[in-house]
Amino acid sequence: MKTRDQKKVIIAETQELLKNSKNLMFINFSGTGVEDIKELKKTLRPLGSTVRVVNKKLLRVSLEKAGVDINPEQFETQLATIFSSANISDVAAPVYKFFKSKEKKGCDIYGAYDMEGKVFMDAKTTKQIGQLPSREVLIGQVVGMLAAPIRMFMYVLSQKAEMGSK
């Protein structure tokens, strides 16, 4: 059992993480081992994300002090929180792929919270964000869609020019 002073330190550390975060993601890690959690932390670290397991009551106190309207005690199993300074899509994709690759019972995403917009996203929405292609791929697809009609128009013009020169 932690002492009152230890709990105050944990709350202060959590509040510092909250202050520097754009997004929070809540995950169930009860079906994963220590090595899997280390692997997830290693994957998320370059994205400016930190994975922390904080007692739900202490997390609730920290969230309340930060003005975040979420009660982490609503989640039934063990809870890890991902504190991220990156966009939610940048974090949701590797977390989704990580849990999908593990396919273990007790590994799941509970949801995410956008600190700037003060919006909670449920598990379904967060998983859908995780399934989206990267920003660069989406931009490439849009450019391809915009370029296709122009390319077809140029093809028609070149065919007309060939027919006119014959």
C-alpha positions as CSV (number, residue, x, y, z in Angstrom):
1,M,0.0,0.0,0.0
2,K,1.3,3.4,-1.0
3,T,1.7,6.2,1.6
4,R,0.0,9.5,1.2
5,D,3.2,11.2,0.1
6,Q,3.8,8.5,-2.6
7,K,0.3,9.1,-3.9
8,K,0.9,12.8,-4.0
9,V,4.1,12.3,-6.1
10,I,2.2,10.0,-8.5
11,I,-0.6,12.5,-8.9
12,A,1.9,15.3,-9.5
13,E,3.8,13.2,-12.1
14,T,0.5,12.3,-13.8
15,Q,-0.6,16.0,-13.9
16,E,2.7,16.9,-15.5
17,L,2.2,14.3,-18.2
18,L,-1.4,15.6,-18.7
19,K,-0.1,19.2,-19.0
20,N,2.3,18.1,-21.8
21,S,-0.2,15.9,-23.7
22,K,-2.5,16.6,-26.6
23,N,-4.2,13.2,-26.3
24,L,-4.8,10.4,-23.9
25,M,-5.6,6.8,-24.9
26,F,-6.9,4.2,-22.4
27,I,-6.0,0.6,-23.0
28,N,-6.7,-2.7,-21.3
29,F,-3.4,-4.6,-20.9
30,S,-4.6,-7.4,-18.6
31,G,-3.9,-10.1,-21.3
32,T,-0.4,-8.9,-22.1
33,G,2.9,-9.7,-20.5
34,V,5.7,-7.4,-19.4
35,E,7.7,-7.9,-22.6
36,D,4.6,-6.9,-24.7
37,I,4.2,-3.7,-22.7
38,K,7.9,-2.9,-23.1
39,E,7.5,-3.4,-26.8
40,L,4.5,-1.1,-27.0
41,K,6.4,1.6,-25.0
42,K,9.4,1.3,-27.3
43,T,7.1,1.7,-30.4
44,L,5.4,4.8,-29.0
45,R,8.4,6.6,-27.5
46,P,9.5,8.1,-30.9
47,L,6.0,9.5,-31.3
48,G,6.3,11.6,-28.1
49,S,4.1,9.2,-26.2
50,T,4.4,7.7,-22.7
51,V,2.7,4.6,-21.5
52,R,1.9,4.7,-17.7
53,V,0.0,2.4,-15.4
54,V,-1.6,4.5,-12.7
55,N,-4.0,3.4,-10.1
56,K,-7.5,4.3,-11.3
57,K,-8.4,6.4,-8.3
58,L,-5.2,8.4,-8.5
59,L,-5.7,8.9,-12.2
60,R,-9.2,10.1,-11.6
61,V,-7.9,12.7,-9.1
62,S,-5.3,13.8,-11.6
63,L,-7.8,14.1,-14.4
64,E,-10.3,16.0,-12.2
65,K,-7.5,18.5,-11.3
66,A,-6.7,18.9,-15.0
67,G,-10.3,19.6,-15.8
68,V,-10.8,16.3,-17.8
69,D,-14.3,14.9,-17.4
70,I,-13.5,11.2,-17.5
71,N,-13.8,8.7,-14.7
72,P,-11.2,5.9,-15.3
73,E,-13.0,3.8,-12.7
74,Q,-15.7,3.0,-15.4
75,F,-13.2,0.7,-17.1
76,E,-13.5,-2.7,-15.5
77,T,-10.0,-4.2,-16.0
78,Q,-6.4,-3.1,-15.6
79,L,-5.9,0.2,-17.3
80,A,-2.8,1.8,-18.9
81,T,-2.9,5.3,-20.1
82,I,-1.0,6.6,-23.1
83,F,-0.1,10.2,-22.7
84,S,0.8,11.6,-26.2
85,S,1.9,14.9,-27.6
86,A,1.3,13.6,-31.1
87,N,-2.0,13.6,-33.1
88,I,-4.4,10.9,-32.1
89,S,-4.2,9.2,-35.5
90,D,-0.4,9.0,-35.1
91,V,-0.8,7.1,-31.9
92,A,-4.0,5.1,-32.6
93,A,-2.5,3.4,-35.6
94,P,0.5,1.7,-33.9
95,V,-1.6,0.8,-30.8
96,Y,-4.3,-0.7,-33.0
97,K,-1.8,-2.7,-35.0
98,F,0.0,-3.8,-31.9
99,F,-3.1,-5.2,-30.3
100,K,-4.3,-6.7,-33.6
101,S,-0.9,-8.6,-33.9
102,K,-1.1,-9.9,-30.4
103,E,-4.7,-11.2,-30.7
104,K,-4.8,-12.0,-27.0
105,K,-7.9,-11.9,-24.8
106,G,-7.7,-8.9,-22.5
107,C,-5.8,-6.6,-25.0
108,D,-8.0,-3.8,-26.1
109,I,-8.4,-0.1,-26.6
110,Y,-11.0,1.5,-24.3
111,G,-11.0,4.9,-25.9
112,A,-9.2,8.2,-26.3
113,Y,-9.5,11.7,-25.1
114,D,-8.6,14.8,-27.1
115,M,-7.2,17.3,-24.6
116,E,-7.5,20.3,-26.9
117,G,-11.1,19.6,-28.1
118,K,-12.1,18.1,-24.7
119,V,-13.8,15.2,-26.5
120,F,-13.9,11.6,-25.5
121,M,-13.8,9.0,-28.3
122,D,-15.1,5.6,-27.6
123,A,-13.3,2.3,-28.4
124,K,-15.0,1.9,-31.8
125,T,-14.1,5.4,-33.0
126,T,-10.5,5.1,-31.7
127,K,-10.1,1.8,-33.5
128,Q,-11.5,3.3,-36.7
129,I,-8.9,6.1,-36.4
130,G,-6.3,3.5,-35.9
131,Q,-7.3,1.7,-39.1
132,L,-6.9,4.8,-41.3
133,P,-3.9,5.0,-43.6
134,S,-1.2,7.4,-42.7
135,R,-1.5,11.1,-43.6
136,E,1.0,10.8,-46.5
137,V,-1.0,7.9,-48.0
138,L,-4.3,9.8,-47.8
139,I,-2.7,12.9,-49.4
140,G,-1.4,10.7,-52.2
141,Q,-4.8,9.2,-52.7
142,V,-6.4,12.7,-52.9
143,V,-3.7,13.9,-55.4
144,G,-4.3,10.8,-57.5
145,M,-8.1,11.4,-57.5
146,L,-7.5,15.0,-58.6
147,A,-5.0,14.1,-61.2
148,A,-7.0,11.3,-62.9
149,P,-9.5,13.6,-64.7
150,I,-6.7,15.8,-65.9
151,R,-4.7,12.8,-67.1
152,M,-7.8,11.5,-69.0
153,F,-8.4,14.9,-70.6
154,M,-4.8,15.1,-71.7
155,Y,-5.1,11.6,-73.2
156,V,-8.2,12.6,-75.2
157,L,-6.4,15.7,-76.5
158,S,-3.4,13.7,-77.6
159,Q,-5.6,11.3,-79.4
160,K,-7.5,14.1,-81.1
161,A,-4.1,15.6,-82.1
162,E,-3.0,12.3,-83.6
163,M,-6.2,11.9,-85.5
164,G,-6.0,15.5,-86.8
165,S,-2.4,15.0,-88.1
166,K,-3.3,11.9,-90.1
